[in-house]
Amino acid sequence: MLSHKKLLTVTFLLILSLEASDITLTGTVVSDGQKMIGSRYMGYVKKVFVKLGDKVEREDDLYEMESAEFDMMKSQADLMLEQSKIVVEFWRKRLQNINKRKERFKNQKNIPVMNIDDLEAQAENVSGMLDSAQVMVEQASIKAKQMATIFNYLKMKAPSAGVVVQKNIKVGDMVMPGMLTIMLVDTESLEIDVSLSEGIIGRVREGQKLLIEIPSINYKTIGKVKAIIPDANPMTHKIKMRISFDKGDSNVFPGMYAKVVISDK
């Protein structure tokens, strides 16, 4: 026995299919979540962790670049930061010692003014050196953070769950900044892309329910007009329409041929 919901759906599909003034359009299944992974830095590919058709989750490793040069630069930045901190600590202790001597002199009588002036001059000089050393620490810290960020980008991770549909790299390849290395698509969030002519634009609206068919797997369902978008090329006199639908457990994938029925009902 069909459930009440399924019975209504089947009835709706039959009504649409029998409507004499129906217009059938062709479209393509597309993913609403497409991610193009590119490299930010130049280097050689050390490892590739995925192949075409692999399903990945967010934060899964995709590929890794050679890190020998970056290892050296990161080590140098970390070393510079540590050395700068040591210099700061040296001048801080030096200033503390001078201030302690000044406090002792204050409690003594008959101290030559020359000695007090000398300590004041030393304190001022050491204070200036301490300020300079602290600036060096700040600069070294910024450099170390920059290198750490670069180092993290050497191992590219998936920004979201999806399926690998394009892989342009293999071990040993040189990649350049901005080069497309891997493309992921979300196979769960699917839509149908349809081109409309001017003559029928008045028969569709956002939110309208339409019959969808994917002949290759004998799949039918009801979709809803998500957006009506002007074509980027005005010379084509075409309008783009995006239709959202729930594929459920059906084997629907991006690139499949689809039919969409526009009815007055």
Residue pairs with C-beta under 8 A, 6 or more apart in sequence:
2 10
9 221
9 222
12 211
12 222
13 211
13 220
13 222
15 263
15 265
16 22
16 211
16 261
16 263
16 265
17 211
17 261
19 263
19 264
19 265
21 263
21 264
22 261
22 262
22 263
23 200
23 203
23 261
23 262
23 263
24 259
24 260
24 261
24 262
25 194
25 195
25 196
25 259
25 260
25 261
25 262
26 194
26 257
26 258
26 259
26 260
27 192
27 193
27 194
27 195
27 243
27 258
27 259
27 260
28 192
28 193
28 255
28 256
28 257
28 258
29 190
29 191
29 192
29 193
29 214
29 252
29 253
29 254
29 255
29 256
29 257
29 258
30 190
30 191
30 192
30 193
30 254
30 255
31 185
31 186
31 187
31 189
31 190
31 191
31 254
32 186
32 189
32 190
32 191
32 244
33 160
33 162
33 185
33 186
33 189
34 183
34 184
34 185
34 186
35 158
35 159
35 160
35 162
35 183
35 184
35 185
36 180
36 183
37 62
37 156
37 158
37 159
37 180
37 181
37 182
37 183
37 184
38 177
38 178
38 179
38 180
38 181
39 65
39 156
39 175
39 176
39 177
39 178
39 179
39 181
40 150
40 153
40 177
41 65
41 150
41 153
41 154
41 177
42 174
42 175
42 176
42 177
43 65
43 66
43 69
43 70
43 154
43 174
43 175
44 65
44 66
44 172
44 173
44 174
44 175
45 63
45 64
45 65
45 66
45 169
45 170
45 171
45 172
45 173
45 174
45 175
46 63
46 64
46 65
46 66
46 67
46 171
47 63
47 64
47 171
48 62
48 63
48 167
48 169
48 170
48 171
49 60
49 61
49 62
49 63
49 64
50 56
50 60
50 62
50 63
50 164
50 167
50 182
51 164
51 167
52 164
52 165
52 166
52 167
53 163
53 164
53 165
54 163
54 164
55 161
55 162
55 163
56 62
56 158
56 161
56 162
56 163
56 164
56 184
57 158
57 161
58 158
58 159
58 160
58 161
59 157
59 158
60 157
60 158
61 155
61 156
61 157
61 158
62 156
62 157
62 158
62 181
62 182
63 155
63 156
63 169
63 181
63 182
64 154
64 155
64 156
65 154
65 155
65 175
66 154
67 151
67 154
70 147
70 150
70 151
70 154
73 147
73 150
74 144
74 147
74 148
74 150
74 151
77 140
77 143
77 144
77 146
77 147
78 144
78 147
80 140
80 143
80 144
81 137
81 140
81 141
81 143
81 144
83 140
84 133
84 136
84 137
84 139
84 140
85 137
87 133
87 136
88 130
88 133
88 134
88 136
88 137
90 133
91 126
91 129
91 130
91 133
92 130
94 126
95 123
95 126
95 127
95 130
98 119
98 122
98 123
98 126
99 123
101 119
102 116
102 119
102 120
102 123
105 111
105 115
105 116
105 119
156 181
156 182
158 184
159 184
160 184
160 186
161 186
162 184
162 185
162 186
162 187
163 184
163 185
163 186
163 187
164 182
164 183
164 184
165 183
165 184
165 185
165 254
166 180
166 182
166 183
167 181
167 182
167 183
168 179
168 180
168 181
168 182
169 175
169 181
169 182
175 181
185 254
187 253
187 254
188 247
190 245
190 247
190 252
190 254
191 226
191 242
191 243
191 244
191 245
192 212
192 223
192 242
192 243
192 245
192 258
192 260
193 240
193 241
193 242
194 240
194 241
194 242
194 243
194 260
195 231
195 238
195 239
195 240
195 241
196 204
196 228
196 238
196 239
196 240
196 241
197 237
197 238
197 239
198 237
198 239
200 262
201 228
201 239
203 262
203 264
204 210
204 225
204 228
204 241
204 262
205 225
205 228
206 225
206 226
206 227
206 228
207 224
207 225
208 224
208 225
209 222
209 223
209 224
209 225
210 222
210 223
210 224
210 225
210 243
210 260
210 261
210 262
210 263
211 220
211 222
211 223
211 260
211 261
211 263
212 220
212 221
212 222
212 223
212 243
212 245
212 258
212 259
212 260
212 261
213 219
213 220
213 258
213 259
213 260
213 261
214 220
214 252
214 256
214 257
214 258
214 259
215 257
215 259
216 256
216 257
217 250
217 251
217 252
217 256
219 250
219 252
221 245
221 246
221 247
222 245
223 243
223 244
223 245
223 260
224 243
224 244
224 245
225 241
225 242
225 243
226 242
226 243
226 244
227 241
227 242
228 239
228 240
228 241
228 242
229 239
229 240
229 241
229 242
230 239
230 240
231 238
231 239
231 240
243 260
